[in-house]
Amino acid sequence: MNRSALLLLLLSIVCASATAQSSDYYNYIEKYKKIAIKEMERTGIPASIKLAQALLESNAGKSELARRAHNHFGIKCHNGWSGRKYYKKDDDYDEFGNLKKSCFRKYKNAEDSYIAHSEFLRDPNKANRYGFLFRLNSDDYKRWARGLKRAGYATAANYDKKLIQLIETYELFRFDQMALDRFEDEIKPDDMIAGLELRLVNDAKVVFAKNNITPQQISLASGVKMKRLKKYNEQLPEETAVLPDGYRVFIQPKRCAYRGHQKWHYVQEGQTMFDISQMYGVKLRKLYSRNRMPEGSEPQAGERIKLSGWKIKKGTRPRLQNEPKPSGTIPNLDDEYLDEVEVPAPNPPQPQPGNTVEPGQPGNNTGGNNTTEPAAQPVYYTVVKGDTLYGISKRFGTTVEAIQKLNNISGTTINIGQVLRIK
C-alpha cells in the first residue's frame, strides 16, 4: 500500500470514529436532556453544565462507572455515604504508593445519579466550596464551568475549557433557556387583553403595558376591578395615568415566594424592593418579612434579597440605604465575580503571625525581616469582595470552624469590610 492510500485510510478511520462519537453524544443528550432541565428548574444548576459534565465524566454513558454503577458524574463515596458502592482503580494510592481501588457511589438508575449530582453541589457541608456557584446566573455556563474548575471538582487543568467546548459544540445552552422560559412564559398567542399579550411571571398572569395604556383600561379589558389591581400591584399608578412601555400589571395575586430556581436576588444600583417584587412576582410584604426589613425601607446596592423559603436568620438582614456603607467595593452582577472567588490552593501563602492584615491581603511579608511577633498575638483580616470563609481559612492555614469560634459566628455569611480574627 502506497503512502497516499495509507493516509486516506487513516483519515477515513479518524472521520468514522469522530462521527460515531458525535452520534453517541447526540443520543446521550436526547436521552437525558429532560432530567437536566428538570434539575435546573429545581436547583438552579444549568442544564448545559450538567449535561456537559455527564458527557465528559461518563463518556456519553459508555464508561465503566456509568454502565455498571449508573454513576454519570464520577462522584466518589466520601464520608457519610451509606448507599451502594462500586470499586475501581482511579487516582487513590495506598501508603506504599501503589494504585488502589477507589470507592464510587452506585445508583439505581441514571436519573438518581443526576439528582445526586445536584445534591452533591448543594450540600450545606460543601457550601464553602461550591456555594458561590449558586450566586451566578443559571444561563451563564462559562462562569459555572470556570467556577467548577476553581472549586476543584475535577483535577484536569483544562476542565472548564472542555465543558465550554462541549456546550458550544452541541449547543447545550439551548436547554438552559428552555428551563428559564417556564418561569416567564407566553400562554397562548390568542390570549390577549386590550391588545396586550398575557404572560406568566411566577405562575401569575401579567400584562406588559404599551401603546399608552392606563390601569383603568386594563381593568375594563380584563374584568379585574381596580380595587383588586391595586391590591395585586402594590404601587400601581393612578387609574388614568399612562403606563410606560413594559410596565408589569399583575391581574392575579403575586405569590408568597418565588417558585423558580433562584433563591437570592443581588440588588443593583437604583433598584427598589418594589422593583424586585415586580420582577419575580412575589408579594412586597412577603419580601420585607422574609428579609426582616422594615416595610418601606430600601436595601443598598450589592445586598442580597431572599426570594423563597424561611426568614433569614436574625442579625443577617440586608443593609439599608440609610445605614453606613461597608468599606470596599460594592459587588455588582456585571463584575467578573469569578475572578475574585477564593478556592482551595495547593500551597496557600502563610501569614506572619502577630500582624494586623490589610484588607484582602493574606499577610505582611516584607521579605527582609524574618522576625515575628509572639504567636499568642491575634491576627485580624478585613473582608473584601469575593471572600469566603473557606478561602480565608485556606489562605491562613486554619479552618472555617476555628474562624467561626474566634468570631462567635455560626453561619458562613461574611460582609465586605467585616474584620475577622484569624488566629
N, C-alpha and C positions, 0 to 999 in steps of 0.2 A: 504494500500500500504506500503510495507516494505521500509526501508531506502535505500537499493541498487536500487530499482526500481525508487524511487523518485529522487535519484541522477542522474540516467540515463536519466530520463525525463527532468530534469533541464539542463543537458548537451546538450541534443538534441535541446531544445528550444534555448539555447545560440548559438549553432552552426548554427541553421536555421536563427537566427537573424543576425549573422555575415555574413552568405552567402548572405542574402538579401541585407544587407548594401553594401557589396562588389560589388554585381551586380548593385545596384543603382549608385555606384561611377563609375564603368566602363562605364555604359550607359551615364552618365553625361560627362565623359571625351571624349567619342566618339562624342558626340553631339556638344561640344564646343571647341574641340582642334583646329579647323581651325581658328576660330576668335582669339584664344590665340596666335597662330603662327603669324597670320597677324598683330596683335597688337605688337608683339615682333619686327617684321620687321619694323614697323612704328615708334615705340617709344624706343625700346631697353629694355623694361621690360621683363624679362624672361617668356616664355610661361609656364614653370613649376611653377613659383611663382604665376602667375595669376590664373592658374587652381587650385593650392593648396589653395589659398586664397578663391576662389569661392566655392570650395568644402566645406571648413571649415565654411565660413560665411553663406552659403545658405543651408548647409546640403544636398549637391548634388541636389540643386534645389527644395527641399521639404519644405523649411522654409516658414513662412507666408509672409515675405518680397519678397522672390523670386517668390512665386505663385501669389501674389496679386499686387505687385508693380514692378515686374521684376528687383528688386534690389538684385544682387547676391553678393555684397561686403559690405553690411551693411553701406553704406555711408549716413550720415545724411544731412539735408538741409544746415546747416551752413549759414553764412551771404552771401547775394548776390545770393542765389539760386532762380531763377524765374520760374523754371519748376513745373511740377505737384508734389504733396506731398502726403505722406501716414503717418498716425499717429498710433503709437502703443507704449505700455509701454516698456521701455528698462532700462536705467540707469540714467534718469533725475529726479530730485526731485524739488518740489516747496519750497517756503520759509518756510513752516511748516514741511518740512522733509518728505512729502508724495510723493510716486512714481507717476509721471505724464506721460502723453503720450509724446513721442519724435517725432520730425518731421524727416521723412526719404524721400529721393528723390524717385520719382516714374518715371519709364521709359516706353517707348512704347513697348520695347522688350528687351530680354536678351543681344542682340548684342550692343544696345545702352548703357547698363549697363557696358559692358566690355570696350567700348570706353571711357565712362565717368570715369571709374576707372583709366585708363591711364592718362587722362587729370587732374584728381584729384591729382595724384602724380607729374605730370609735371607742375602744376600750378605755375607760377612765384612767386605768393604771398606766396607759401609754399616752395620756394627754400631753405630757411634756415633750413627747417625741413627735407625735402626729397631729396634735390638737390644732396647730396653726394652719393646717391644710383646710380645715373647715371654716376658716375665715376668708378663704379665696372664693371667687365666683365659680359656680359649678360648670360654667361653659368656658372657663379659662384652662384648657387642658395643658397648655405649655407650662404654666406655673405649677399646676398639680404634678406634672412629670418631674420638673426640677425639684419640687419640694420632696417628692418621694425619694429621689436620689440623695438629697441632702440629709434627709432623716435616716438614711441608711437602710431602706427597705431591701435593697439588693447591693451586692458588693461591686458589680460591674461599673467601671469608671464612666462609661457612656450609657448608663441605664436610661437616663432621661431622653437622650437622643434616639435611642431605639424605640421608646414608647411614642415619641412625637412622629417618627418616621412611619410607624405602623398606623397611627391615627390619620395621618395625611395621605398615605398611600391608599388606604381602604376607606377614606372619608368617614371615619368613625364619629367625627364631631357632629354629624347629622343626627345621631341618636341623642346627643345632649339636647339639641333643640326640640326634638320630639318630646322629651321629658318636660322641658321648661314650658312648652306650649300648652300643656294640660292645665297649667295654673292661671293662664290668661288667654283663653281660647275663644274663638268665634263659635257662636251657637249654630246658626244656620243663615245662609245668605238672605233668605226671605223673612227673617226675624228682625223687623225694623220698628223703630219708634221715631216719629216725626222726621223721617229721612235719615235717622242715625242707626248704625248697626249696634245690636246688643252684643255685649261680651260678658264673659265670666272673669271676675277677679276674686280669687279665694272662695270660689263656689257661690258668689253673689252676683246678681245681674247688675250691669253698669252700662251707662251710655256715655260716650265721649263727645262733648259739645263741639259744635261747629256751625257755621252759617248764621252767627249772631243769635243763636237760640237763647231763650231765657228759662229759668226754673219753672215759671208758670206754664210755658208751652210744653215742657217735658212732663209736667204734672197732668196736663189735659190729655196729652197724647198717650201717656202710659196708663192713665186711670189711677195713678197713685196720688192721693191727696197731698197738698202742700205740707200739711202738718206732719205727715209721715216722711216726706222727702227731707224735711228739716231734721227729723229725728235720725234718719239714716245717714245724713251728711252734716256733721256737727257744725260746720261753719259755712253753710250754704248762703250765697249772696241773696239779696232781696229778690222777691218774686219776678220783678220786671227788669232786673239787671241783666245786661248782655254778658253771657259767659265767654271767657276766652276759649279759643280752639284747643281741644284736648282736655278740657276740664272734666274731671270724672264726677258723674252724678249717679249715686247708687239708688236703684229702685227696689232693692231688697236690703234687709239689715246686714250690716257688716258682721263678720264672725268675731267670736271672742278671742280667737288665736289664729295665727297663720297656719294653714293646712298644707303648705308646701314643704319643701325640703330644707329651707333656710331657717335657722334658729335665731340668728342675730342680724341686725342692720347697723352698719357703721355710718354715723352721721356725717353728712357733707356740709361744707360751709353754706350757711343760709337756710338749711333745712329745718323745718319745724316738726313738732310731734304730729300736727295735723297732716302735714305732707306725708309723713311716714304711714299714718293711719290710712290715708287715701291710696298710697302706693300698694300696700299689702292687703287692703280690705279688712282691717282689724279695727274694732271699736276703739275710739280715742281714750275713753275712760279705762278700758282694759289695759291699754298700753301704759298709761300712767300707773295703774295699780300694780301691774306685773313688774314694773321697773322701780317701784317705791318712790315715784316722783310726785311732788305736789301738783295738783291739776292747775293748768295754766302756765306751768314753768316750761322752759326750753333747755335742751341739752347743748353742751359745747360741741363744736366740730371735732370729730375723731372719737367721741364716746360711742359705746355700743348700746343698742336698744334690743332687749329681748322680745321676740315676736310670739313665742309659744311656750307652753309648759308652766311650771310653778313660778312663783315670785322669786326674784333674785334674793340672795342672802342679805340680811341686814348689814348695812355699812358698805355695801358694794354698788349702790345706785350710781347712775351716770352723773358726772359733774355738770352742774347747771351753769347757765350763761353768766349769772351774777356772782359766781364763785371764782376765786383766784385760779388762773390758768396754771397748769404744771409747767415746769421748766422743760426745755427740749422742744422738739418739733412735733406738731400735731400730725398724727398719721392721716394719710389721705389714700383713698382707694385707687387713685391714679398713680401713686408711687410704685416703684419697683420693690414691693414689700418683701419678696422672697430674697432679694439681695441682702437683706438685713436680718433674716431669720437665723437664730443661733441653732446649730445642730451639733451632734456629737463630733468631736475632732479626735483623731488618733493620738495626738500629743498636745493636749491643751496647755497653753502657757501658764506657768505657776506664778502667782503674785508674790512679791516680797511681803512677808508678814509684818504687821505693825504699821502699814501705810493707810492713809485715807485716800481712796482711789477716785480719780476724776471720772465724771460721767462717761460711761461707755468704754472705759479703759480697764483692762484686766489687771493692771498693776503698774507701779512706778519702777521702771527698770533703767537705771542710768548707765549701766554697763561699766562704770568706773569705780563703783564702791560696792563691795560685796557685804558690807556690814548691815545687819538688820536690827530692828527693834526687838525687844523680848517677845517671845511667842505669845505671851498672855495678852499683849496689847491688841485690842479689837481692830478688825479690818472692815471698812464700810465701802459700799458701792452704790452709785446713783444710777437708777434705771433709765435707759434711753429707748428710743423707738426700736421695736423688733426683738427686744429682750424677752426671754422666757426664763423661768426658774431653772429649768433643766439646762439651758445653755449657760447660764451664770454659774451653776454648780460645776459643770464640766470645766469651765474656764478657770475656776479657782481650785479645782481638785477637791471638791467637797460633795455633799449630796443635797438633794431637794429637801429631804426631811430635816437635815441639820440647819439649813437656812430657815425653814419654817419654824423650827423650835427656837432659834435665836431671836426671831422677829415676832413670835407669838401669833403666827398666822396659820390657818388650817387649810385654806384653798391654794390654788396656783395662780390666782389673778394678781398681777402687779401693774402699777401705773407709772407712766413716764414721770420722772422727777422724784419718785419714791426712793428714799435712802434705806438700803438694806444692810444689816450687819451680816458679814460673811463668815467671820471667824472671831 
